[in-house]
Amino acid sequence: MTIDAASPHQADPADVSPLRDSARRTLQIEHQAIGALADRLDSHFDHACELMLACQGRVVVTGMGKSGHIAGKIAATLASTGTPAFFVHPGEASHGDLGMITPGDVVLALSNSGETGEVTAILPLLKRMGTPLVSMTGNPESTLARHADAHLSAAVAREACPLDLAPTASTTAALALGDALAVALLEARGFTAEDFARSHPGGSLGKRLLLRVADLMHQGTRLPSVPMGSPLRDALLEMSRQGLGFTCVVDVQNRLIGVYTDGDLRRTLDQHTDLSQLSVDDVMTRPGKRIAPDLLAAEAVRVMEDNRITALAVVDEEGHPVGALHMHDLLRSGVI
């Protein structure tokens, strides 16, 4: 008898899998936990948003254990969507880090039980400073909820953990409620894609939303250009010298009249047997694709893709070439 080593990977998808059954139960419980949040939103959510919108300082997010991990993520989401925020560990707050919190801040405190000692320990100090407090708990009658200016209920019917012990559905609900809070604030502030990019300058999204054509274009002596009436040979030499796959063709006022590209060269070779007598005017593309220097580099990508070209002339308002942009420049910059 032989054993097919690949057989474990060829099992019928309909076969019973305890592992998949467990995963489905977990996802279903957490799905229900998140769905229940919408029905519990009330005026406290509005007040929490109003406190954060009026905040002159930062939103200080705190929580212990698993709630602390969720609090850190919520702080990061708030900060990247227009609400300045940072995380403070509640244990460290009682040992000096409370000095990071000012009366002009708003504190968002997470605790599923609402009785976490490290969190409730800082409540008297927050009251003394007059710092507004927003709580997010699973128990609206808890110490943390009762002392808050606004309470957000993240209660769940049960944890996904079969022992109903490990924070699973409760942390998922808190995370989703934090996202709901961040998005509501984002929309209330009129936060735009460019605003988002300013806090993500190192990522590909930031580059697509911040980099402009002028930041990437070749200019000065790196701008390929020949005057109208030039022999085709001169245009080919200019293309070879600059290595951008095209050259601008300009009139006596240095305005862009057309371009001559690698594609034009292939068409020229197909249609003409003697290139020595040709002028660039005879075979160039008029008026040629062009773009303004102040447009986003992402717009240059769209123009290139729509027209199936790899380079663009960059022109000013009077039609004078001021730069040249190649697809390779966009690739190197991370825009693509």
C-alpha positions as CSV (number, residue, x, y, z in Angstrom):
1,M,0.0,0.0,0.0
2,T,1.3,3.5,-0.9
3,I,0.6,6.8,0.8
4,D,-0.2,9.8,-1.3
5,A,1.8,12.6,0.4
6,A,-0.4,15.2,-1.2
7,S,-3.7,13.8,0.0
8,P,-4.1,16.0,3.1
9,H,-4.2,19.0,0.7
10,Q,-6.8,17.4,-1.6
11,A,-9.5,17.0,1.0
12,D,-13.1,17.7,0.0
13,P,-13.9,21.3,1.2
14,A,-17.2,19.9,2.5
15,D,-15.4,17.6,5.0
16,V,-16.0,18.4,8.6
17,S,-13.2,20.6,10.1
18,P,-13.3,21.3,13.9
19,L,-10.7,24.0,13.3
20,R,-12.8,25.8,10.7
21,D,-15.9,25.3,12.8
22,S,-14.2,27.0,15.7
23,A,-13.0,29.9,13.5
24,R,-16.5,30.4,12.2
25,R,-18.0,30.5,15.6
26,T,-15.5,33.1,16.7
27,L,-16.2,35.3,13.6
28,Q,-19.9,35.0,14.1
29,I,-19.8,36.0,17.8
30,E,-17.5,39.0,17.0
31,H,-19.7,39.9,14.0
32,Q,-22.8,40.0,16.4
33,A,-20.8,42.0,19.0
34,I,-20.0,44.7,16.4
35,G,-23.5,44.7,15.0
36,A,-25.0,45.3,18.5
37,L,-22.9,48.5,18.9
38,A,-24.9,50.5,16.4
39,D,-28.2,50.2,18.3
40,R,-26.5,51.4,21.6
41,L,-25.1,54.6,20.2
42,D,-26.8,57.5,22.0
43,S,-26.2,61.2,23.0
44,H,-23.1,60.1,24.9
45,F,-21.4,59.4,21.6
46,D,-22.3,62.9,20.4
47,H,-20.9,64.4,23.6
48,A,-17.7,62.4,23.4
49,C,-17.2,63.8,19.8
50,E,-18.0,67.3,20.9
51,L,-15.4,67.1,23.7
52,M,-12.8,65.9,21.3
53,L,-13.6,68.4,18.6
54,A,-13.4,71.3,21.2
55,C,-10.2,69.9,22.7
56,Q,-7.3,72.4,22.6
57,G,-4.7,69.8,23.5
58,R,-4.5,66.1,22.7
59,V,-6.7,63.1,23.1
60,V,-4.9,60.9,25.7
61,V,-5.9,57.3,25.3
62,T,-5.3,54.9,28.1
63,G,-6.0,51.3,29.0
64,M,-4.5,48.3,30.7
65,G,-3.6,44.8,29.3
66,K,-5.5,43.9,26.1
67,S,-7.5,47.1,26.4
68,G,-4.2,48.9,26.4
69,H,-3.3,47.4,23.1
70,I,-6.6,48.5,21.6
71,A,-6.1,51.9,23.2
72,G,-2.8,52.3,21.4
73,K,-4.3,51.5,18.1
74,I,-7.2,53.9,18.6
75,A,-4.7,56.6,19.5
76,A,-2.8,55.9,16.3
77,T,-6.0,56.0,14.2
78,L,-7.1,59.3,15.8
79,A,-3.7,60.9,15.2
80,S,-3.6,59.9,11.5
81,T,-7.1,61.1,10.8
82,G,-6.9,64.7,12.1
83,T,-7.4,64.3,15.9
84,P,-4.0,64.7,17.7
85,A,-3.7,61.8,20.1
86,F,-1.3,59.6,22.0
87,F,-1.3,56.6,24.4
88,V,-0.4,56.8,28.0
89,H,0.1,53.6,30.0
90,P,-2.2,53.9,33.1
91,G,0.4,52.1,35.4
92,E,3.1,54.6,34.4
93,A,0.7,57.5,34.7
94,S,0.5,56.9,38.5
95,H,4.3,57.0,38.6
96,G,5.0,60.3,36.8
97,D,3.5,60.0,33.3
98,L,0.4,61.8,34.5
99,G,2.4,64.9,33.9
100,M,1.9,64.3,30.2
101,I,-1.8,65.1,30.6
102,T,-2.9,68.7,30.8
103,P,-6.3,70.4,31.6
104,G,-6.6,71.2,27.8
105,D,-6.6,67.5,26.9
106,V,-9.4,64.9,26.8
107,V,-8.8,61.5,28.2
108,L,-10.3,58.4,26.6
109,A,-10.1,55.5,29.0
110,L,-10.7,51.9,28.1
111,S,-11.6,49.1,30.5
112,N,-14.0,46.2,29.8
113,S,-14.9,45.9,33.4
114,G,-14.7,49.6,34.1
115,E,-13.0,48.7,37.4
116,T,-9.4,48.3,36.3
117,G,-7.3,49.5,39.3
118,E,-4.6,51.2,37.3
119,V,-7.2,53.2,35.4
120,T,-9.5,54.1,38.2
121,A,-6.5,55.2,40.3
122,I,-6.0,58.3,38.1
123,L,-9.6,59.4,38.1
124,P,-9.3,61.8,41.1
125,L,-6.3,63.5,39.6
126,L,-8.1,64.0,36.3
127,K,-11.1,65.5,38.2
128,R,-8.7,67.8,40.1
129,M,-7.2,69.0,36.8
130,G,-10.6,69.4,35.2
131,T,-9.6,67.2,32.3
132,P,-12.7,65.9,30.5
133,L,-13.0,62.1,30.6
134,V,-14.6,59.8,28.0
135,S,-14.8,56.1,29.1
136,M,-15.3,53.0,26.9
137,T,-16.4,50.1,29.0
138,G,-18.6,47.0,28.9
139,N,-20.3,48.0,32.1
140,P,-22.3,51.3,32.2
141,E,-22.7,51.0,36.0
142,S,-18.9,50.7,36.6
143,T,-16.7,53.2,38.5
144,L,-15.1,54.4,35.2
145,A,-18.4,54.8,33.5
146,R,-20.0,56.7,36.3
147,H,-17.1,59.2,36.6
148,A,-16.9,59.9,32.9
149,D,-18.3,63.0,31.2
150,A,-19.4,60.7,28.3
151,H,-19.6,56.9,28.4
152,L,-19.3,54.7,25.3
153,S,-20.7,51.2,25.8
154,A,-18.7,48.4,24.3
155,A,-20.5,45.7,26.1
156,V,-20.8,42.3,24.5
157,A,-23.1,39.3,25.2
158,R,-20.2,37.0,25.5
159,E,-16.5,36.5,24.6
160,A,-15.6,34.4,21.6
161,C,-13.4,32.4,23.9
162,P,-15.3,29.2,24.8
163,L,-14.4,29.8,28.5
164,D,-15.9,33.3,28.2
165,L,-12.7,34.6,29.7
166,A,-10.1,35.7,27.2
167,P,-10.7,39.2,25.8
168,T,-11.8,38.5,22.2
169,A,-15.3,39.9,21.2
170,S,-14.9,42.7,23.8
171,T,-11.6,43.9,22.4
172,T,-13.0,43.6,18.8
173,A,-16.0,45.7,19.8
174,A,-13.8,48.3,21.5
175,L,-11.6,48.5,18.4
176,A,-14.6,49.0,16.1
177,L,-16.1,51.6,18.4
178,G,-12.8,53.4,18.3
179,D,-12.8,53.4,14.6
180,A,-16.4,54.7,14.6
181,L,-15.3,57.6,16.8
182,A,-12.3,58.4,14.6
183,V,-14.3,58.4,11.4
184,A,-17.1,60.6,12.9
185,L,-14.4,63.1,14.0
186,L,-12.8,62.9,10.6
187,E,-16.0,63.7,8.8
188,A,-16.9,66.5,11.3
189,R,-13.5,68.1,10.7
190,G,-13.8,67.9,6.9
191,F,-10.6,65.9,6.8
192,T,-9.4,65.4,3.3
193,A,-7.2,62.9,1.4
194,E,-4.4,65.5,1.3
195,D,-4.7,66.0,5.1
196,F,-4.3,62.3,5.5
197,A,-1.3,62.2,3.3
198,R,0.5,64.9,5.4
199,S,0.6,62.5,8.3
200,H,1.7,59.6,6.0
201,P,4.5,61.2,3.9
202,G,6.6,58.1,3.9
203,G,4.0,55.7,2.6
204,S,2.9,55.1,-1.0
205,L,-0.4,56.9,-0.3
206,G,1.4,60.0,0.9
207,K,3.6,60.1,-2.1
208,R,0.6,59.7,-4.4
209,L,-1.2,62.6,-2.7
210,L,1.7,64.9,-2.0
211,L,4.3,64.6,-4.7
212,R,3.8,66.9,-7.7
213,V,5.1,66.8,-11.2
214,A,7.6,69.6,-10.5
215,D,9.1,67.5,-7.7
216,L,10.1,64.7,-10.1
217,M,10.6,66.2,-13.5
218,H,13.9,66.6,-15.4
219,Q,14.7,70.3,-16.1
220,G,17.4,72.6,-17.3
221,T,20.1,70.8,-19.2
222,R,18.2,67.5,-18.7
223,L,15.2,68.7,-20.7
224,P,15.3,67.2,-24.2
225,S,14.4,69.8,-26.8
226,V,15.1,70.7,-30.5
227,P,13.8,73.6,-32.5
228,M,11.3,73.2,-35.3
229,G,12.9,72.4,-38.7
230,S,15.7,70.4,-37.1
231,P,16.9,67.4,-39.1
232,L,15.5,64.2,-37.8
233,R,19.1,63.2,-37.0
234,D,19.4,66.0,-34.5
235,A,16.2,64.9,-32.8
236,L,17.5,61.3,-32.5
237,L,20.8,62.5,-31.1
238,E,18.9,64.6,-28.5
239,M,16.8,61.6,-27.5
240,S,19.9,59.4,-27.2
241,R,21.7,62.1,-25.2
242,Q,18.9,62.6,-22.6
243,G,17.7,59.0,-22.5
244,L,14.1,59.8,-21.8
245,G,12.6,58.2,-24.9
246,F,11.4,61.5,-26.5
247,T,12.3,65.1,-27.2
248,C,10.2,68.3,-27.3
249,V,10.0,70.2,-30.5
250,V,9.7,74.0,-29.9
251,D,9.0,77.1,-32.1
252,V,11.0,80.3,-32.1
253,Q,9.2,81.5,-29.0
254,N,10.2,78.3,-27.2
255,R,6.6,77.0,-27.1
256,L,5.9,73.3,-27.4
257,I,4.7,72.4,-30.9
258,G,5.0,68.6,-30.7
259,V,7.1,65.7,-29.5
260,Y,9.1,63.0,-31.1
261,T,9.1,59.7,-29.3
262,D,10.5,56.2,-29.5
263,G,7.1,55.2,-30.9
264,D,7.3,57.9,-33.6
265,L,10.7,56.5,-34.5
266,R,9.3,53.0,-35.1
267,R,6.5,54.5,-37.3
268,T,9.1,56.5,-39.2
269,L,11.2,53.4,-39.9
270,D,8.0,51.6,-41.1
271,Q,7.0,54.4,-43.5
272,H,10.4,55.8,-44.7
273,T,13.4,54.1,-46.3
274,D,15.6,57.2,-46.3
275,L,15.8,59.2,-43.0
276,S,18.5,61.5,-44.1
277,Q,16.2,64.0,-45.8
278,L,13.6,64.1,-43.1
279,S,12.9,67.0,-40.8
280,V,11.6,66.3,-37.3
281,D,8.5,68.4,-38.3
282,D,7.6,65.7,-40.9
283,V,7.3,62.9,-38.4
284,M,6.7,64.4,-34.9
285,T,3.4,64.0,-33.0
286,R,1.4,67.2,-32.7
287,P,0.7,68.7,-30.3
288,G,2.0,65.9,-28.0
289,K,0.8,65.0,-24.6
290,R,1.7,67.5,-21.9
291,I,1.1,68.2,-18.2
292,A,1.4,71.2,-15.9
293,P,4.2,71.2,-13.2
294,D,1.8,71.8,-10.3
295,L,-0.4,68.8,-10.9
296,L,0.0,65.7,-8.7
297,A,2.4,63.1,-9.9
298,A,-0.5,60.6,-9.6
299,E,-2.2,62.6,-12.4
300,A,0.8,62.1,-14.6
301,V,0.5,58.3,-14.0
302,R,-3.1,58.5,-15.1
303,V,-2.3,60.4,-18.3
304,M,0.5,58.0,-19.2
305,E,-1.7,54.9,-18.6
306,D,-4.7,56.3,-20.5
307,N,-2.5,57.1,-23.5
308,R,-0.1,54.2,-23.2
309,I,2.9,56.4,-23.2
310,T,6.0,56.4,-20.9
311,A,7.0,60.1,-20.9
312,L,5.4,63.5,-20.8
313,A,6.5,67.1,-21.6
314,V,5.9,69.5,-18.7
315,V,4.8,72.9,-19.8
316,D,4.0,76.2,-18.1
317,E,0.9,78.3,-18.6
318,E,2.3,79.9,-21.8
319,G,3.1,76.5,-23.3
320,H,6.9,76.7,-22.7
321,P,8.5,73.3,-21.8
322,V,9.9,73.5,-18.3
323,G,10.5,69.8,-17.7
324,A,10.2,66.2,-18.8
325,L,8.8,63.3,-16.8
326,H,9.4,59.6,-17.4
327,M,7.5,56.6,-16.1
328,H,10.8,55.5,-14.4
329,D,10.8,58.7,-12.3
330,L,7.4,57.8,-11.0
331,L,8.5,54.2,-10.3
332,R,11.6,55.4,-8.4
333,S,9.6,57.9,-6.3
334,G,7.1,55.2,-5.2
335,V,4.1,57.0,-6.7
336,I,3.5,53.8,-8.7
